Amino acid sequence: MLTATALLVHRSVRRPPSVGRRVAYLLAVAITVAVFGLQHALEPVAVLVPFILLFLSVFLASWVGGRGPGFVAIALAAALADYELLPPAHGWSLSARDFLLVGLFGAVSSIVNLLCDSLRRALDESREHLNELRAVLDAVPAMVLVAHDASGRRVEVNRPGCPLLELEPGTTLPMDADGPSAAWRLVRKGGEDASGRLPPLAAAAGVALSDCETDVVFADGRVRHLLGNAVPLHDLHGAPRGSVSAFLDVTELQRARLALADEARRKDEFLALLSHELRNPLAAIRHAVQLQGRAPPRSDAVQRARAILDRQSLHLARMVDDLPDVARISQGRVRLSRRPLDLDLLVTQTAQDYQARFDEAGVALRVVHGEGVWVRGDPTRLAQIVGNLLHNAVKFTPRGGSVTATVARDAAGRACLAVADTGAGVDPEFLPHVFDVFAQADTGLARTAGGLGLGLALVRTMAQMHGGAAEVHSDGRGLGARFVVRLPCVEPEPEPAPSATAAPAGEAAQPRRILLVEDNADTAEALRAVLEVEGHRVERAASGPEGLAAMRRFRPDLVLCDIGLPGMDGYSVARAVRGDPELRTTRLVALTGYAGADDAVLAREAGFHGHPGKPANLEALLALLPAGADARVSRPAP
């Protein structure tokens, strides 16, 4: 195809003459006169063959200027020969013999002129053709090797291939039994082959290869992956005389393919792990429900079942919440609400929240305080960093062990939070992967530690979002681990005074009318029972149209509406409420399993006031109740 392209270009673009038209004719005259002078200088030898040197003038004139100047040289040479060389000297000869000689000279000279011009044109076209082919080879974004002999002792590399092999442009290298180069070698399909089986040499022996995977291995261990074809070159008799090989550098594609394969493997492992981790709390919840159904209502067994339900439901909620957090944070879709924070106070409060978990596990928790360590950050996300580190520490520390959380400034003046444990430790080969998403050091069938391998990934990402970094240190398995988060320090700032217009505590606990729009009966009845225990009046609607009718009849202070309703979804319900003058001031809250950041935006655009995800914390739901005497800004009288 390259040859056809070069020929097409050659036929459409003619090569300009090497000299000007007038100059060519003047050169033809000058060459003829010069050769005629040489004829005189060689007398009397040249007289014996008077036209021999004049043929040289025709050849040179034709070669330099083409057939036109060649014919001028023929005419001038014939005239000079007739006038000077043929008797009588210095006069014109009119004999038949002389006419025959001059005519024969003209005929032979014309043939020489035409042959010489054709040869010159053919050589010029061949040179242009060769230059075009070289330009095509240099323009191809691939390495092309041209073996000029069957033994591979002279292999030419095109310009794009020279940087790949770290060669100077125009380098010709041997690829025979002694090897291609001391700086690199070719390796084919995972093993080093004999030189006769390398693609350029195999093709030079007459074997065409396609989709051949070949590696270039450098002396320092670097590897470039190549993919290409090799075809033989044949002489006029059909025998192999060399080869042409073209290779693409697919190193980055190979790395991407391996990375995708590794990512797919890790996702498959994660799905299997997720199934395992969900089954454990679900099994405990199921057993606790069965225990409650069989044990006396006020017995210790029922109390234990309630504690199991509480712990396992929180464990499930934590795992479900971690999944969208990883996606949002990794894609940069989390907005931080930063303000100056006392890091020591935040760590102390978070440690108090986790104290019960440590007491239950039989692990001692100690906080080493550092005064005046302030950072600028999002309190929720920083508390999540501390909580994930404490959760990881207690998970991998056996009963009787200890965990120490230390707040201080490091030598560079940065805020330093260190959580050290006396637990299982980390193998040296796993240390670089501790903060990877879905990374798990405990991959045995027992899976005693549990978890999805998301907590530490969140720690590193959120620390980086705050301008800091996370690191881990461990001397090995069974020797404990120390996780360190470093953040930029800021100057302390006083906390703002509480607003004088804040609603009095407990006012939100006044009995309210609440409407549940939920198609799942079990979910609705469970939430309804909890809200009624808190003293609220609750009604339920199972679909969007039922919910709209109930709003007009029940006039609720708060509507908790599911999004994934059959037929008319929650977004449509919210838009219908906002478009109805009678209902537009109703307070709407989306209570849904669609708990991603994009879902929250859609809910807000549809007209919802809040968007807690399922399962919702009871305190969070109660905080959404209207705090004033009425839930509406202006509500028509019923």
C-alpha positions as CSV (number, residue, x, y, z in Angstrom):
1,M,0.0,0.0,0.0
2,L,2.9,2.3,0.8
3,T,4.4,1.7,-2.7
4,A,1.1,2.4,-4.4
5,T,0.7,5.6,-2.5
6,A,4.3,6.7,-3.4
7,L,3.6,5.9,-7.1
8,L,0.4,7.9,-7.0
9,V,2.2,10.9,-5.6
10,H,5.0,10.5,-8.1
11,R,2.6,10.5,-11.0
12,S,0.7,13.5,-9.9
13,V,3.8,15.7,-9.1
14,R,6.5,16.1,-11.8
15,R,10.1,16.8,-10.8
16,P,11.2,20.3,-12.0
17,P,14.3,20.4,-14.3
18,S,17.6,20.6,-12.5
19,V,18.8,23.6,-14.7
20,G,17.0,26.4,-16.5
21,R,16.0,26.0,-20.1
22,R,18.3,28.7,-21.5
23,V,21.1,27.6,-19.3
24,A,20.7,24.0,-20.6
25,Y,21.0,25.1,-24.2
26,L,24.0,27.3,-23.5
27,L,25.6,24.4,-21.7
28,A,24.9,22.1,-24.7
29,V,26.7,24.6,-26.9
30,A,29.6,25.0,-24.5
31,I,30.0,21.3,-24.0
32,T,30.0,20.7,-27.7
33,V,32.6,23.4,-28.3
34,A,34.8,22.1,-25.5
35,V,34.6,18.5,-26.8
36,F,35.5,19.8,-30.3
37,G,38.5,21.6,-28.8
38,L,39.5,18.4,-27.1
39,Q,39.2,16.7,-30.6
40,H,41.8,19.2,-32.0
41,A,44.0,18.7,-29.0
42,L,44.1,14.9,-29.6
43,E,45.0,15.1,-33.3
44,P,46.1,13.2,-35.2
45,V,44.7,10.3,-33.1
46,A,41.2,11.6,-32.9
47,V,41.1,12.2,-36.6
48,L,41.1,8.5,-37.1
49,V,37.8,8.3,-35.4
50,P,36.5,11.8,-35.9
51,F,33.0,11.3,-34.4
52,I,33.9,9.3,-31.2
53,L,34.4,12.3,-28.9
54,L,31.4,14.2,-30.4
55,F,29.2,11.4,-29.1
56,L,30.5,12.4,-25.7
57,S,29.3,15.9,-26.2
58,V,25.8,14.6,-27.1
59,F,25.7,12.4,-24.0
60,L,26.8,15.2,-21.7
61,A,24.4,17.7,-23.2
62,S,21.5,15.3,-23.0
63,W,22.3,14.2,-19.4
64,V,22.6,17.8,-18.2
65,G,19.7,19.5,-20.1
66,G,17.5,16.8,-21.6
67,R,16.7,15.8,-25.2
68,G,16.3,19.4,-26.5
69,P,19.8,20.5,-25.7
70,G,20.9,17.1,-26.8
71,F,19.6,17.7,-30.3
72,V,21.2,21.1,-30.3
73,A,24.5,19.4,-29.5
74,I,23.9,16.9,-32.3
75,A,23.3,19.6,-34.9
76,L,26.3,21.7,-33.8
77,A,28.6,18.7,-33.6
78,A,27.6,17.5,-37.1
79,A,28.2,21.0,-38.5
80,L,31.6,21.3,-36.8
81,A,32.6,17.8,-37.9
82,D,31.6,18.5,-41.5
83,Y,33.4,21.9,-41.6
84,E,36.5,21.0,-39.7
85,L,37.1,17.3,-39.6
86,L,35.9,16.0,-43.0
87,P,38.0,17.0,-46.1
88,P,38.4,19.6,-47.3
89,A,39.6,21.1,-44.0
90,H,38.0,24.4,-43.1
91,G,35.3,23.9,-45.7
92,W,32.0,22.2,-46.3
93,S,32.1,18.7,-47.7
94,L,29.4,17.9,-50.4
95,S,30.4,14.3,-51.2
96,A,27.9,11.5,-50.7
97,R,30.3,9.7,-48.4
98,D,30.5,12.6,-46.1
99,F,26.7,13.1,-46.1
100,L,26.4,9.4,-45.2
101,L,28.8,9.8,-42.3
102,V,27.1,12.9,-41.0
103,G,23.7,11.3,-41.3
104,L,24.9,8.2,-39.6
105,F,26.3,10.3,-36.8
106,G,23.1,12.2,-36.4
107,A,21.0,9.0,-36.3
108,V,23.2,7.3,-33.7
109,S,23.5,10.5,-31.7
110,S,19.8,10.9,-31.7
111,I,19.4,7.3,-30.3
112,V,22.1,8.1,-27.7
113,N,20.3,11.4,-26.9
114,L,16.9,9.7,-26.4
115,L,18.4,6.8,-24.4
116,C,20.4,9.2,-22.2
117,D,17.3,11.4,-21.6
118,S,15.2,8.4,-20.7
119,L,17.8,7.0,-18.4
120,R,18.2,10.4,-16.7
121,R,14.4,10.7,-16.3
122,A,14.2,7.1,-15.0
123,L,17.0,7.8,-12.4
124,D,15.3,11.0,-11.3
125,E,12.0,9.3,-10.9
126,S,13.6,6.4,-9.0
127,R,15.3,9.0,-6.7
128,E,12.0,10.8,-6.2
129,H,10.2,7.5,-5.6
130,L,12.8,6.5,-3.0
131,N,12.5,9.9,-1.3
132,E,8.8,9.6,-1.2
133,L,9.0,6.1,0.3
134,R,11.4,7.4,2.9
135,A,9.1,10.2,3.7
136,V,6.2,7.8,4.1
137,L,8.2,5.6,6.4
138,D,9.2,8.6,8.5
139,A,5.6,9.8,8.7
140,V,4.2,6.5,9.8
141,P,3.8,6.5,13.6
142,A,5.4,3.1,14.0
143,M,8.8,1.5,14.0
144,V,9.7,0.0,10.6
145,L,12.7,-2.3,10.2
146,V,14.0,-3.1,6.7
147,A,16.3,-6.0,6.5
148,H,18.4,-5.6,3.3
149,D,19.7,-9.2,3.3
150,A,18.4,-12.6,4.4
151,S,21.0,-12.9,7.2
152,G,19.9,-9.7,9.0
153,R,23.4,-8.2,9.0
154,R,22.1,-4.8,7.7
155,V,18.8,-3.7,9.2
156,E,17.6,-0.1,8.6
157,V,15.4,1.6,11.2
158,N,13.0,4.4,10.2
159,R,13.1,7.7,12.0
160,P,10.1,7.1,14.4
161,G,11.7,3.8,15.4
162,C,15.1,5.2,16.4
163,P,13.9,6.9,19.7
164,L,12.1,3.7,20.6
165,L,15.3,1.7,20.3
166,E,17.4,4.7,21.6
167,L,19.3,4.9,18.3
168,E,20.6,7.9,16.3
169,P,18.5,8.7,13.2
170,G,19.8,6.8,10.1
171,T,21.4,4.0,12.1
172,T,21.8,0.7,10.4
173,L,22.2,-2.2,12.8
174,P,23.0,-5.9,12.6
175,M,20.4,-8.4,13.8
176,D,22.3,-11.7,13.2
177,A,23.3,-14.5,15.5
178,D,25.4,-12.1,17.6
179,G,22.3,-10.2,18.7
180,P,20.9,-6.8,17.7
181,S,22.5,-4.6,20.3
182,A,24.4,-4.7,23.5
183,A,22.0,-2.1,25.0
184,W,18.8,-4.0,24.3
185,R,17.5,-7.3,23.0
186,L,14.3,-8.6,21.4
187,V,12.2,-11.1,23.4
188,R,9.2,-12.7,21.7
189,K,6.1,-14.1,23.5
190,G,7.5,-14.1,27.0
191,G,10.8,-16.0,26.2
192,E,14.0,-15.0,24.5
193,D,14.1,-16.7,21.1
194,A,17.0,-17.6,18.9
195,S,17.8,-14.9,16.4
196,G,16.4,-16.9,13.5
197,R,12.9,-16.7,15.0
198,L,12.9,-12.9,15.6
199,P,10.2,-11.4,13.3
200,P,12.6,-9.5,10.9
201,L,14.8,-12.6,10.4
202,A,11.9,-15.0,10.2
203,A,10.3,-12.9,7.5
204,A,13.7,-12.6,5.7
205,A,13.7,-16.4,5.6
206,G,10.3,-16.4,3.8
207,V,7.9,-16.7,6.8
208,A,5.3,-13.9,7.0
209,L,4.2,-13.0,10.6
210,S,1.1,-11.1,11.7
211,D,0.1,-9.8,15.1
212,C,3.4,-10.7,16.5
213,E,4.0,-9.7,20.2
214,T,7.6,-8.7,20.8
215,D,9.3,-7.0,23.7
216,V,12.3,-4.8,23.6
217,V,14.2,-5.4,26.8
218,F,16.9,-2.8,27.7
219,A,20.0,-3.6,29.7
220,D,18.7,-1.6,32.7
221,G,15.5,-3.8,32.8
222,R,13.1,-1.5,31.1
223,V,10.7,-3.2,28.7
224,R,8.7,-1.8,25.7
225,H,5.9,-4.0,24.4
226,L,5.5,-4.1,20.6
227,L,2.9,-5.5,18.3
228,G,3.4,-5.8,14.5
229,N,3.7,-7.7,11.3
230,A,6.7,-8.9,9.2
231,V,6.7,-9.8,5.5
232,P,9.5,-11.0,3.3
233,L,11.1,-9.2,0.4
234,H,11.7,-11.2,-2.8
235,D,14.2,-10.8,-5.6
236,L,13.3,-11.1,-9.3
237,H,13.4,-14.9,-9.1
238,G,11.0,-15.0,-6.1
239,A,13.7,-15.9,-3.5
240,P,13.6,-14.1,-0.2
241,R,16.2,-11.4,0.0
242,G,15.2,-9.5,3.1
243,S,12.1,-8.3,5.0
244,V,10.0,-5.4,6.2
245,S,8.7,-5.3,9.7
246,A,6.3,-2.8,11.2
247,F,5.7,-2.5,15.0
248,L,3.5,-0.4,17.1
249,D,4.5,0.5,20.7
250,V,1.7,-0.8,22.8
251,T,3.4,-0.5,26.1
252,E,0.8,1.9,27.5
253,L,-2.0,-0.1,26.1
254,Q,-0.6,-3.2,27.7
255,R,-0.3,-1.4,31.0
256,A,-3.9,-0.2,30.7
257,R,-5.1,-3.7,29.8
258,L,-3.3,-5.2,32.8
259,A,-4.7,-2.4,35.0
260,L,-8.2,-3.0,33.8
261,A,-7.8,-6.7,34.3
262,D,-6.6,-6.1,37.8
263,E,-9.4,-3.6,38.5
264,A,-12.0,-6.2,37.2
265,R,-10.4,-8.8,39.4
266,R,-10.5,-6.5,42.4
267,K,-14.2,-5.6,41.7
268,D,-15.1,-9.3,41.5
269,E,-13.4,-9.9,44.8
270,F,-15.2,-6.9,46.2
271,L,-18.6,-8.2,45.1
272,A,-17.8,-11.5,46.7
273,L,-16.6,-9.8,49.8
274,L,-19.7,-7.5,49.9
275,S,-21.9,-10.6,49.7
276,H,-20.0,-12.1,52.6
277,E,-20.1,-9.0,54.7
278,L,-23.8,-8.4,54.1
279,R,-24.7,-11.9,55.0
280,N,-23.0,-11.7,58.4
281,P,-25.1,-8.8,59.9
282,L,-28.2,-10.1,58.1
283,A,-27.8,-13.5,59.7
284,A,-27.4,-11.9,63.1
285,I,-30.5,-9.7,62.5
286,R,-32.5,-12.7,61.4
287,H,-31.5,-14.7,64.5
288,A,-32.2,-11.7,66.7
289,V,-35.7,-11.4,65.2
290,Q,-36.3,-15.1,65.8
291,L,-35.1,-14.7,69.4
292,Q,-37.5,-11.8,70.0
293,G,-40.4,-14.0,68.7
294,R,-39.6,-16.9,71.1
295,A,-38.4,-15.2,74.3
296,P,-40.6,-13.6,76.9
297,P,-41.1,-9.9,76.2
298,R,-39.2,-8.5,79.2
299,S,-36.5,-11.2,79.4
300,D,-32.7,-10.6,79.1
301,A,-32.8,-12.5,75.8
302,V,-35.0,-9.9,74.2
303,Q,-32.7,-7.1,75.5
304,R,-29.7,-9.0,73.9
305,A,-31.7,-9.3,70.7
306,R,-32.4,-5.6,70.6
307,A,-28.7,-4.8,71.2
308,I,-27.8,-7.2,68.3
309,L,-30.3,-5.5,66.0
310,D,-29.0,-2.0,66.9
311,R,-25.3,-3.0,66.4
312,Q,-25.8,-4.9,63.2
313,S,-28.1,-2.3,61.6
314,L,-25.5,0.4,62.4
315,H,-22.9,-1.9,60.8
316,L,-25.0,-2.2,57.6
317,A,-25.6,1.5,57.5
318,R,-21.9,2.2,57.8
319,M,-21.0,-0.1,54.9
320,V,-23.8,1.3,52.7
321,D,-22.7,4.9,53.5
322,D,-19.1,4.2,52.7
323,L,-19.9,3.1,49.1
324,P,-21.2,6.4,47.8
325,D,-18.6,8.3,49.9
326,V,-15.8,6.6,48.0
327,A,-17.4,7.4,44.6
328,R,-18.1,11.0,45.4
329,I,-14.7,11.7,47.0
330,S,-12.7,10.0,44.3
331,Q,-14.5,11.9,41.6
332,G,-14.1,15.2,43.4
333,R,-17.8,15.8,43.9
334,V,-17.6,16.5,47.6
335,R,-17.7,20.1,48.8
336,L,-15.9,20.8,52.1
337,S,-17.4,23.2,54.5
338,R,-14.2,24.4,56.1
339,R,-13.7,26.4,59.2
340,P,-11.1,26.6,61.9
341,L,-11.2,23.6,64.2
342,D,-9.5,22.5,67.4
343,L,-8.1,19.1,66.3
344,D,-7.6,17.9,69.8
345,L,-11.2,18.6,70.8
346,L,-12.5,16.9,67.6
347,V,-10.4,13.8,68.3
348,T,-11.5,13.7,71.9
349,Q,-15.2,13.9,71.0
350,T,-14.8,11.2,68.3
351,A,-13.0,9.0,70.7
352,Q,-15.8,9.4,73.2
353,D,-18.3,8.3,70.5
354,Y,-16.3,5.1,69.9
355,Q,-15.6,4.4,73.5
356,A,-18.4,1.9,73.8
357,R,-17.1,0.0,70.8
358,F,-13.7,-0.3,72.4
359,D,-15.2,-1.4,75.8
360,E,-17.1,-4.1,74.0
361,A,-14.0,-5.3,72.2
362,G,-11.9,-5.3,75.4
363,V,-9.4,-2.8,73.9
364,A,-8.0,0.1,75.9
365,L,-8.4,3.5,74.2
366,R,-6.1,6.4,75.2
367,V,-5.9,9.9,73.8
368,V,-2.7,11.9,74.2
369,H,-3.8,15.6,73.9
370,G,-2.0,18.4,72.1
371,E,-2.9,21.9,72.9
372,G,-3.2,24.6,70.3
373,V,-3.4,22.3,67.3
374,W,-5.9,23.9,65.0
375,V,-6.7,23.1,61.4
376,R,-9.0,24.5,58.8
377,G,-11.4,21.8,57.7
378,D,-14.8,20.2,57.4
379,P,-15.7,18.9,60.9
380,T,-17.8,16.1,59.5
381,R,-15.1,14.8,57.2
382,L,-12.3,15.2,59.7
383,A,-14.4,13.3,62.3
384,Q,-14.9,10.7,59.7
385,I,-11.1,10.4,59.3
386,V,-10.7,10.0,63.0
387,G,-13.6,7.5,63.2
388,N,-12.3,5.4,60.4
389,L,-8.8,5.2,62.0
390,L,-10.3,4.3,65.4
391,H,-12.6,1.7,63.8
392,N,-9.7,0.2,61.9
393,A,-7.5,0.0,65.0
394,V,-10.1,-1.7,67.2
395,K,-11.0,-4.1,64.4
396,F,-7.5,-5.4,64.1
397,T,-6.5,-5.3,67.8
398,P,-7.2,-8.4,69.9
399,R,-8.8,-8.3,73.4
400,G,-6.5,-6.9,75.9
401,G,-4.6,-4.7,73.5
402,S,-4.5,-1.0,73.4
403,V,-5.0,1.9,70.9
404,T,-3.4,5.4,71.4
405,A,-4.6,8.5,69.5
406,T,-2.1,11.3,69.7
407,V,-2.5,14.9,68.6
408,A,0.6,17.1,68.2
409,R,2.6,19.2,65.8
410,D,5.4,17.6,63.8
411,A,8.8,19.0,63.1
412,A,7.5,20.9,60.1
413,G,4.8,22.6,62.1
414,R,2.0,20.5,60.7
415,A,-0.9,19.1,62.7
416,C,-0.3,15.4,63.3
417,L,-2.9,12.9,64.2
418,A,-1.4,9.4,65.0
419,V,-3.4,6.3,65.8
420,A,-1.2,3.5,67.0
421,D,-2.4,0.0,68.0
422,T,-0.9,-3.2,69.4
423,G,-2.8,-5.3,66.9
424,A,-2.2,-7.5,63.9
425,G,0.2,-5.2,62.1
426,V,0.8,-5.1,58.4
427,D,2.9,-7.3,56.1
428,P,5.7,-5.3,54.4
429,E,4.5,-6.3,50.9
430,F,1.0,-5.0,51.7
431,L,2.1,-1.6,53.1
432,P,1.9,0.2,49.7
433,H,-1.7,-1.0,49.2
434,V,-3.1,-0.2,52.6
435,F,-4.9,2.9,51.4
436,D,-6.2,1.5,48.1
437,V,-9.9,1.1,47.6
438,F,-11.2,-2.3,48.4
439,A,-7.7,-3.3,49.7
440,Q,-7.9,-6.2,52.2
441,A,-5.0,-7.5,54.3
442,D,-7.3,-10.2,55.7
443,T,-8.2,-12.3,52.7
444,G,-8.6,-15.7,54.4
445,L,-11.9,-17.5,54.4
446,A,-12.5,-16.6,58.1
447,R,-12.6,-12.9,57.4
448,T,-12.6,-12.3,61.1
449,A,-11.9,-8.5,60.9
450,G,-14.8,-7.8,58.5
451,G,-15.2,-4.6,56.5
452,L,-15.0,-3.6,52.8
453,G,-11.6,-2.0,52.6
454,L,-13.1,1.4,52.1
455,G,-12.4,3.2,55.4
456,L,-8.7,3.8,54.9
457,A,-9.2,4.8,51.3
458,L,-11.5,7.5,52.5
459,V,-8.9,8.5,55.1
460,R,-6.2,9.1,52.5
461,T,-8.5,10.9,50.0
462,M,-10.1,13.2,52.6
463,A,-6.7,14.0,54.1
464,Q,-5.5,15.0,50.6
465,M,-8.6,17.1,50.0
466,H,-7.6,19.1,53.2
467,G,-4.1,19.6,51.8
468,G,-2.6,16.9,53.9
469,A,-1.4,13.3,53.6
470,A,-1.9,9.9,55.2
471,E,0.8,7.3,55.9
472,V,1.2,4.0,57.7
473,H,4.1,2.4,59.5
474,S,4.3,-1.2,60.7
475,D,7.2,-3.5,61.6
476,G,5.3,-6.6,60.3
477,R,2.7,-9.1,61.1
478,G,1.7,-9.2,64.8
479,L,3.7,-6.0,65.7
480,G,1.0,-3.4,65.5
481,A,0.5,-0.5,63.2
482,R,0.7,3.3,63.3
483,F,-1.4,5.5,61.0
484,V,-0.5,9.1,60.7
485,V,-2.5,12.0,59.2
486,R,-0.7,15.3,58.7
487,L,-2.7,18.5,58.0
488,P,-1.7,22.2,57.6
489,C,-2.0,24.1,60.9
490,V,-3.9,27.4,61.2
491,E,-4.1,30.0,64.0
492,P,-6.9,29.4,66.6
493,E,-10.1,31.4,66.1
494,P,-12.9,32.0,68.7
495,E,-16.1,30.1,68.1
496,P,-19.0,32.4,67.0
497,A,-21.6,33.2,69.7
498,P,-24.8,31.2,69.5
499,S,-27.6,33.0,67.6
500,A,-30.2,34.8,69.8
501,T,-32.9,33.7,67.4
502,A,-32.2,30.0,67.8
503,A,-35.2,27.9,68.6
504,P,-35.5,26.7,72.2
505,A,-34.4,23.1,72.8
506,G,-37.2,20.6,72.8
507,E,-39.6,22.8,70.8
508,A,-39.1,20.5,67.8
509,A,-40.4,17.6,69.9
510,Q,-44.0,19.0,69.9
511,P,-46.5,16.5,68.5
512,R,-46.9,16.9,64.7
513,R,-48.9,15.4,61.8
514,I,-46.6,13.3,59.6
515,L,-47.5,11.7,56.4
516,L,-45.5,8.7,55.1
517,V,-45.6,8.1,51.3
518,E,-44.0,4.7,51.1
519,D,-44.9,1.6,49.0
520,N,-43.0,-0.8,51.2
521,A,-45.4,-1.8,54.0
522,D,-42.8,-3.1,56.4
523,T,-40.6,0.0,56.1
524,A,-43.7,2.3,56.5
525,E,-45.1,0.4,59.5
526,A,-41.8,0.3,61.3
527,L,-41.2,4.0,60.9
528,R,-44.8,4.8,61.7
529,A,-44.5,2.9,65.0
530,V,-41.3,4.7,66.0
531,L,-42.8,8.1,65.2
532,E,-46.0,7.3,67.1
533,V,-44.0,6.3,70.1
534,E,-42.5,9.8,70.0
535,G,-46.1,11.2,70.2
536,H,-46.7,12.2,66.6
537,R,-49.8,11.5,64.6
538,V,-48.8,9.5,61.5
539,E,-50.7,8.4,58.4
540,R,-49.5,6.4,55.4
541,A,-50.0,6.5,51.6
542,A,-48.8,3.7,49.4
543,S,-48.5,5.7,46.1
544,G,-48.0,9.2,44.7
545,P,-51.7,9.9,43.9
546,E,-52.7,8.6,47.4
547,G,-50.2,10.8,48.9
548,L,-51.5,13.9,47.2
549,A,-55.0,13.1,48.3
550,A,-53.9,12.5,51.8
551,M,-52.1,15.9,51.9
552,R,-55.3,17.7,51.0
553,R,-57.2,15.7,53.6
554,F,-54.7,15.2,56.4
555,R,-52.9,18.6,56.1
556,P,-49.5,17.2,57.4
557,D,-46.8,19.3,59.0
558,L,-44.2,17.0,57.4
559,V,-44.3,14.6,54.5
560,L,-41.7,11.8,54.3
561,C,-41.8,10.6,50.7
562,D,-40.0,7.8,49.0
563,I,-38.5,8.4,45.6
564,G,-38.9,5.0,44.0
565,L,-42.7,4.9,44.1
566,P,-44.6,2.8,41.5
567,G,-46.2,4.9,38.7
568,M,-45.8,8.4,40.0
569,D,-42.3,8.7,41.5
570,G,-41.3,10.9,44.4
571,Y,-39.9,13.7,42.2
572,S,-43.3,13.9,40.4
573,V,-45.0,14.1,43.7
574,A,-42.8,17.0,44.8
575,R,-43.3,18.9,41.6
576,A,-47.1,18.4,41.9
577,V,-47.1,19.7,45.4
578,R,-45.1,22.8,44.5
579,G,-47.4,23.4,41.6
580,D,-50.5,23.2,43.7
581,P,-51.4,26.6,45.4
582,E,-53.1,24.7,48.2
583,L,-50.1,22.4,49.0
584,R,-47.0,24.3,47.9
585,T,-46.0,25.3,51.4
586,T,-46.0,21.7,52.6
587,R,-42.7,20.6,54.1
588,L,-41.3,17.7,52.0
589,V,-38.5,15.4,52.9
590,A,-37.2,12.7,50.5
591,L,-36.6,9.5,52.5
592,T,-35.0,7.1,49.9
593,G,-32.4,4.6,49.1
594,Y,-31.2,6.9,46.3
595,A,-28.7,8.6,48.6
596,G,-26.0,9.8,46.2
597,A,-24.9,13.5,45.7
598,D,-26.6,13.7,42.3
599,D,-29.8,12.3,43.9
600,A,-29.7,15.0,46.5
601,V,-29.5,17.7,43.8
602,L,-32.4,16.2,41.9
603,A,-34.5,16.1,45.1
604,R,-33.7,19.7,45.9
605,E,-34.6,20.8,42.3
606,A,-37.9,18.9,42.5
607,G,-38.8,20.8,45.7
608,F,-37.7,18.6,48.7
609,H,-36.4,20.4,51.8
610,G,-34.2,17.4,52.9
611,H,-32.8,14.2,51.6
612,P,-31.7,11.7,54.2
613,G,-30.9,8.3,53.0
614,K,-32.3,5.0,54.1
615,P,-32.0,3.8,56.8
616,A,-32.5,7.2,58.4
617,N,-31.4,7.9,61.9
618,L,-34.3,8.7,64.2
619,E,-32.7,11.7,65.7
620,A,-32.0,13.1,62.2
621,L,-35.6,12.6,61.2
622,L,-36.9,14.3,64.4
623,A,-34.6,17.2,63.6
624,L,-36.4,17.7,60.3
625,L,-39.7,18.4,62.1
626,P,-40.8,22.1,62.0
627,A,-39.6,23.9,65.1
628,G,-42.2,26.8,65.0
629,A,-45.8,26.8,65.8
630,D,-46.6,25.8,62.2
631,A,-44.7,24.0,59.5
632,R,-45.9,26.4,56.8
633,V,-45.0,29.9,55.9
634,S,-48.6,30.7,54.9
635,R,-51.1,27.9,55.0
636,P,-54.7,28.3,54.0
637,A,-57.2,27.4,56.7
638,P,-58.5,23.8,56.4
